[in-house]
Structure formats: C-alpha cells, structure tokens
Amino acid sequence: MTGSEQDRKRIIMAACVGNFLEFYNFMAYAFFAPMIAKAFFPHSSGLAGLFDALITFGAGFFLRPLGAFCVGIYARRHGHQAALMLTFVIMAVGSLLLAATPPTGAIGIIAAFMIVLARMMQGFSDGGEVGPATAMLYDAAPPGKGGIISIMQYVTQILGMLVAVIFGLILSLVLSHDALYDWGWRVPFVIGVAILPFGFWLRRQIPAAHTTHHEPHPFGATLRLLITPKILLVFALIICGTITNYLRTFGVSYAIAVLHLPPGIAMFAMTIGLICGVTAVIAGMRIANRNPDPMRFVLWVSLIGTPLCMVYYGLSITYPGLWTQIGLNVTIFLSSGLLIAPVWRLLFDAIPDHSRAFIFGLVYAVAVSVFGGLTQPITVLLIARFHDAMVPAWMIGVLTPLSLLAYLGLRHLMKQGHRPSAFSPLPDRAL
C-alpha cells in the first residue's frame, strides 16, 4: 500500500469515526426521550411530556446553522482538521453536561435549562461537523469517486444511531422499568463521553499535508451560490430527506408513547430496522457505483417503498406488537437506505469543489435545524390534534413525490452542466 493510500484511509477513518461519535451522542437523546421527559418534565404526562422532551431535543437543531456558519468560516481559515477538533471539544462538553445534570426533582427548574444548554452545544457542534467532515471525505477520495465516498458520512450517522439504540435495547432488557427511567437512560451518554478521547486521538493522526486549507473562494461569491437553482434543489432534497429521517428515528417514541408498547419492543424493532438500513445504504452505494444514472432505480424504490410503509403503519396501529414494529422499521429503513447513495451522490457532485464544506454544511444545517428539529414535535401535535396515529404515514406519502421532483430537477440541471463525476460509472474497487 502506498503512502498516499495509507493517508487516504487514515483521513476517511478519522472523518467517519468522529462523525459516528458526534451522531451517536446527538441521537441517543431521541431514543431516550420518554425517559428524559420523566426526569426533567415530571409535571407533564403522556404525549404532553414527550412533546416537552422533543422540543428540548429540537433546541439542538436551532443552533446547527450557527455552528455550520461559524465552524465553516473557521475551517476556511484554519483547515478541516482544526475545525473538526473544535467541534469535538464542544460536543464533549455538551454530552458531559447532559449526562451529569440532576433531575428536576433534585435541583428544580434549573435542570431543564441545563438540558437545553447541553442540547444547544451539541447542536452547534453537530452543525459545524457535517460540512468539514463531508468535504474531507470528498477530497480524500480518488478522482471521480468523491460523490460515493462522501456517502460514508451518512453511513456513520446510521451506525451512530444503531449503537445508541442497541444500548437502549440492552438497558431495557437488563434494567427494571423504574431503573431505566430513573438513571439507566444516562448510561449511553456516559459511554459516549468516555469514548470521545479516542476520536480526539484519531483526528490528530490526520497527515499534516491534509490539515492545511486551500485558498478559499471569495466569500461573497460563495454566498451567491446559495441562491442558484442547483443549490436550491440540493436544499429541497435535504429537507425531504431530513423530515423522512426524523420520522424514522421517531419510531421508538412512537411505539412507546403512541402505541403504548414496552421500551424493549420499541428498541429491538428499531435495532433491526437500523441494521437493515446500514445494509441497504451499502447496497445502494454499489448500485449507484455501477449505474451512472440510476433514475429508474430511484423511481421504482420510491413508488414501491412508500405504499409499503403506509401499509405497515396501518398494521402496526391495528395489530401493535413486536412483529408489526419490526416490519414497519425494516420497510422504512430499507426503502430510504437504498436511495441514499444515488440521491446524495448527485447532490454532493452538484456543489462546487471550492466551497463544498461551507455550502453543504450550511444548507444541511439550515434544513435539519428547521425541519429536523420540528418534525417530531409537530408529528406529536398532529397525532394529538387529529387523534390519528397514521400521521407519520401521511407525511411520508406527501414527501415522496416532492423529493422525486427535486431529484429529477437536479438531475436535469447536472446533465445540462455535463458534470462528469455525477454520471460516470466507477470501478468496483472504489467501494
């Protein structure tokens, strides 16, 4: 193996492991929202308590754009490695605060304020992480392979979610209900803090040649790119993907608070779904790698997967239990996972090389902060308002045609621009 190949693997591993740890810490909150609601919002009950906890969860999203903007500028001046080390420090402090804050019963309302502060720090860090990590993956890839390799950013997000929900499953099986709600939910956050030093060490191993930054594109010209048709369609795709993603990760809270299933069933079904999701993303990467323009594949998966998801939502409501929850989670994660690679490859290649970290980080953060932060609380409100547990299914049914329109529009613009890496097959060794 040549030195450059070793450096490439080291860079990709540093970006992926760091991104995994960031999203593990961030998403653990979503899976333990019902327990956190009891600890910090004890005066609310049922869906009202869950809503309070999810609004606090949303607080982490609202600072994502600020994190993307500030860390993006920092990365332009000091390089990707420095920016990613900064996000790690902020994430570590936020996670430690979340793990160590006493419940409301012990210190009063200040506990809720501390949780909000912890979530805001995590959101700022996470918003700043995505752009530089994605750009580092794209730049480290061999020529023409950046769009595929960059999808590892999303793979590590799913892996972070998977490990978080596995911890939830184990805790729900080995602890009593009272212990899980009293202190067990803190364990994943403590573990997340404990393994953060490994991420620090790994990111410090990035070769010196890759810690520097190129002369940045003029900042004013970069900002003007944000209102071009390509970037607006990228924004639309990310919005649709974000809402769908947080409808998927709502599955644990949905099963516990809406369908009144035990936490163990909810966690186990989500674990199976996430495993299928990781497998589907990898399969989708290989399909996108072999097919330079997988439009028909995207259409067929969307048109088959969406009705199946709606059917399984209906079954899970009519026959709530383990098997319907597994079927629902597997269907949702399989259909969306298969589409990640062809869709994300297209949108990564649509962003200019010179401003990828800043533009992708900011666009992604804005989309996720507004729509990711509000998706789950609004879903809870709609379920309570209309007394209809099918609300997530109707939302997916609306999102699918909108995302297809955005995909086809961006594909059309890319073909007009003749961007070669977006529609050129890659050798199998790229994966």
N, C-alpha and C positions, 0 to 999 in steps of 0.2 A: 504494500500500500504506500503510495507517495505521500510526501509531507502535506501537499495541498488537500489530498483526500482525507488525511487524518484531521487536518484543521477543519474541513467541511463537516465531518462527522461530529467533531467537538462542538462546533458552533450550533449545529442543529440540535444536539442533545442539550446544550445549555439553554437554548430558547425553549425547547419543549418541556424540560423538567421544571424550569422556572414558571412557565405558563401553567403547567399542571398544578403546581403548588398554589399559585395565585387563585385559580378557579376552584380548587379543592376548598380552600378557606372561604372563598366567596359563596359558593353554592351549598356548603354544609348548612348555612343558615336556612335556606329554603326547605331543606328536607326535615329540619327540626323546628320549623315554625310553630306547629301546635304546642310543643313543649316550651318554646321560648315565650309564647303567648301566655302560658300559665305562670311562668316565672316573673315576667315583667309587666304583664297586663292582667293581674288577677281579678280585677273588678269587672272585666268583660267575660262573656261566656259564649260558647259555640262559635258561630260564624263571626260574631262581633269581635271576639278575642283574636280569632285568626286574621280578621281584617286589620286590627291594630298591629299585629306582628308583621303582616305583609307590607303595611305602609312603612314600617321601620325598615323592612327589607328593601323597599323602594328608595329609601333615603340614600342607600349606597349607590343607586343608579344616577341620582341627580347630580352628583359630583363627578361622574365619569367624563362629561365633556370638558370640564375644567381641568381634570387630570390629563386628558388627551392633549389639550391645548398647551398646558404648561410643560408637561414632560416632552411633548413633541418639539417645542421650541428648545428645550434643554438638550434633546437628542441632536437637533440640528447644529448646536454649538459645541457639544462635548462628546458626541458619538452615542451609538446604540448601547454599548456596554455600560457606560456611566448612567444612562437613563434607566436601564433595567436594574442596576444595583440600587438606584434611588427608589424605584417602585417597590423593591423587596423590603427595604427598611420601613417604608410607610405601611405596607401590608403586615409586617411582623408586629408593629406597634398596635395596629387596629385589631389584629387577631388576639393578641395578648389581652387587650382591654376587654374584648368580648368574652374571652374565657374566664377572666378573673372578676368581672362585675358581680357583686352580690345581688340577690333577687330584690324585688320591690319590697317584700315583707321585711327585709333586714335594714335597708337604708332609705326607703321611701321613694319618692318620685325621681330623685336624682339617678336612680338605676336606669330608668327609661332614657334619660338624657345621655347617660354614658353609652348605652347601647346604640343610640342614634349616632353619637360621635364615632364610635367604633365602625359602624356601617359606612359612615361618610369617608373615613380614612381608607377603608377597604375599597370603596367605590372610586375614590381619587386614584389610588394605586392601580386598580384594575383598568381604569380608563387610560392611564399612562402606559400600561404594559402592552396592550394589544398592538398598537402601531409599530413601535420599535421591534417587538418580537417577530411580528409578521414580516417586516422589512428585512430583518436579519435572516430569516429563513429564506426569503425570496432571493436575497443577494448571495447567500451561501450556495444556492443550487447551481448546478451546471447550466450553461446557456440553454434557454428554451424550456427549462424544467421548473422555473420558479413558481408558476401557477399551480403545479401539482404538489411540490414540496411544501408550499405555504399552507396547504390544507392540513398539515400536521398541527398547525395552531388550533384548528377546530378539534382535531382528534384528541389532543391533550386536554381540551376543555371537557370533552365527554369522559375521558379517563378520570379527570378530577372529580366529576360528578359521580362516576361509578364507585370510586374508592370511598367517597363521602357516604353514599347510600349503603355500601357494604358495611361500613362501621355502624350505620344506623340499624341495619338488619341484625348484626351481631349483638348490639346492645339491647335491641328489643327482644331478643331471644334469651339472653343470659340475665337480664335485669327484670325485676318486677315492674309493674306499671308505675307505681309510686316512685321507685328509684330512678326510672328512666326520665320521668317528668321533673323530679327534684334536682338531680345532679348528673344523670347519665348523658344528657344531651351536651354537656360541656366537654366530654372526653374527646370527640373528634377535633375540637378547636385546640385543646391542649396538645394533641398529637401533631396537628398542623404547625403549631408554634415550634414544637420540638424538632421537626424535620426541616424547618426553614434554613438553619445553618448549612445544610447540605446544598441547598440551592445557591447560597452565597458562594460557597467554595467552588461549585461547578461553574458559575458565571465568571468567577475570577480566572478560570482557566482558558477563557477565550483568547486565542492567539493575538498578540499585540498588533499585528498587521490589520486586524479586523476591529480593533477598538477605536480607531480613528474614524473621522467622518469626511465625506466628500464636500467640496464647496457647494453650499446649498443653492438651490434655485431661488431667484428673487422672491421674497416673501409675498409681495403684492401680487405677483403673477400666480403664485401658488394659491392664494386666496381666491383669485378669479376663476381658477379651475373648478372650484366648488359649485359653481352655478352652470357648468357646461352640461349638455344633455347626458353625456356618458356618466358623469359623477352623480347626477340626479337619479339616473336609473340604478346605479350602484346603491344609492341611498334607499331607493324603493325596495330593492331586493333584500337589503339588510333589514329593513323594517319588517317585511313579511316573514323573513326567517327568524327574527327576534321574537315576534309575537308567538309564532309556532313553537319556538324553542321553550319559551316560558310557560306555554300551555302544557308542554310535555313535562317539564320539571315541576309543574303544579300537581302532578299525579299523586304524590304521597299525601299532600294536604287534602286533595280532592277525595281520596279514598277514605281518609280518617274523618274529616270534618263534614263532608257532604254525604258519602255513602255509609259512614259510621262503621267502617271496618277496623280491625285491630292494627296497630302500627306494624307488627311483624308481617302481615299480609301485604300491606302497602309497600314496605321496604323491599320485601322479596320480589314482588312483581316489578318494581322499579329497577331492581338489580338485573333481573332477566332482560328487561327492555333495554337497559343501557349496554349490556353485553351484546345484544343483537345490534344496537346502534353502532357500536365500535366496529363490529364485523361488517355491517352494511357500508360504513364510510370507507373502509379499506377496499371492499369490493367495488364501490363506486369510483375510487381512485384508479383502480386497474381498468375499469370500463372507460373512464374518461381518458386514460393514458393511451388506450388502443384506438379510441374513436375520436378523430379530430373535431367532429361536430355532432355531439350526441343529442341533437334536438328531439328526435323521435323517442329516444330512451327517456328523456325528461318528461315528455308529454304522456307517455304510457304509464310511467310510475305515478305521475300526479293524478291521472284520470282513474287509475285503479286503486291507488292507495287511499285517496281522500274518502270515497264512498265506504271502503272497508273500515276506516277509522270511525266514521259516523255510525256504522252498524255496531261496532264493538262498544262505542259509548252507550248505545241503546241497550245492549246486552248487559253491560256492567251495571246499569241502573235497574234493569228488570230482574237480573239474577246476580246481585252483588256477592262477590266471593273471590277466592284465590284464582280460579281458572279464568274467569272473565277479566280480572285485573291483569293477569299475565297476557291474555290475548290482546287487550287494549294497548298495553305498553309495548308489546312486541310489534304490533301493527304500526303504531305511531312512530317508533324509533327506526323500524326497517324502512318504511316509505320515505321518511325525511333523510335518513342516513345515506341512502342510495343517491340522493340528489345533491348532497353537499359538494362532492368533488366537481361535477360538471358545472354547477352554478358558481361556486367560489372560484374555480379556475378562470371562468370568464370575467368575473368582477375584479379579481386580482390583476389580470392582464390589462384591464381597461384603465387602470390607474397608472399615470406616468411614473417611470422609474425614479426620477429625481425627487419626487415628493411623496413616495408611497407611504412612508412611516407616518408623516404628518396627516396626509389626506385620509388614508384608511383609518388611522387611529381616531381622528376627529369625527368622521362620518359614522363610523361604527359606534363611537361613544354617544353621540347625539341620538342615534336611532335606539340604542339599547337603554339610554337613560330615560327617554320619554316613554317608549313603548314597552321595554323590558320591565322597567320599574313599576309601571301602571297595569300591566297585563293581568297579573294575578289578583291584585285588589279589586280591579274593575270586574273581573270574572266572578269574584265572590259577591260583589254588589249586585250584578245582574242575576246570579243564581237566586240570591235572597229576594230581589225585587220581583222577579217573574216566577219564582218557585219552580224553576225549570233546571234540572241537573244536566240537560243537554246543551246548555250554553256553550261549553268548550267545543262541542261538535259543530254547532252552527258557525262559530268563529272560524274554525278550520275550513269549513265549506266556503266561506267568503274569501279567505286568504288565498286559497289555491288559484283561482282564476286571476287574481290581482298579481300574484308572483309570476305566473306564466306570462302575462302581458309584459311585465318588466323584463323578464328573461329574454323574450323574443325581441323586444325593442333594443336591448343592449346588444344582443347577438347581431341584429341588423346593422347597428352603428359600427360594431367591430369589423364586420365583413366589408363595410364601405371604407373603413380606415386601413384594411389589409394588415392588421397587427398579426404577424406570423405565429407567435407563440400561442395565440388563442385557438388557432385552428390547425395545428400541426401535430401529428402523432409523435410520440416519444418512444425511444427504445425501452424494452421491458426493464432493463437494469436501472431505469430512473426510479423505480419503486423498490 
